[in-house]
Amino acid sequence: HCPVNFGLEVFGDKWTLLILRDIVFRGKKSYGEFLKSEEGFATNLLASRLEMLTNEEILEKSENQDDARTDIYRLTPKGLDLIPII
């Protein structure tokens, strides 16, 4: 019944939770922005967590209209429902 344990079960691990924190509270939205986080994401770890969050329909990925080389990640309605837990 521990809220921290419940949160980790929902999100998978601390790295996934940090990505969601960065989107919600720090306004990050691209792979490069997440990579610059002070926690020091490994590139393979970051890519796998973003893919998992996209596959779980918590995030949606779209092409950046200003720079076609960059994808933008946004919370889906399902992801927005998680904000109170974060």
HELIX and SHEET records of a PDB file:
HELIX    1   1 PRO A    3  PHE A   11  1                                   9    
HELIX    2   2 LYS A   14  ARG A   26  1                                  13    
HELIX    3   3 TYR A   31  LEU A   35  1                                   5    
HELIX    4   4 THR A   43  ASN A   55  1                                  13    
HELIX    5   5 PRO A   77  LEU A   80  1                                   4    
SHEET    1   A 2 LEU A  59  GLU A  63  0                                        
SHEET    2   A 2 ASP A  71  LEU A  75 -1                                        
END                                                                             
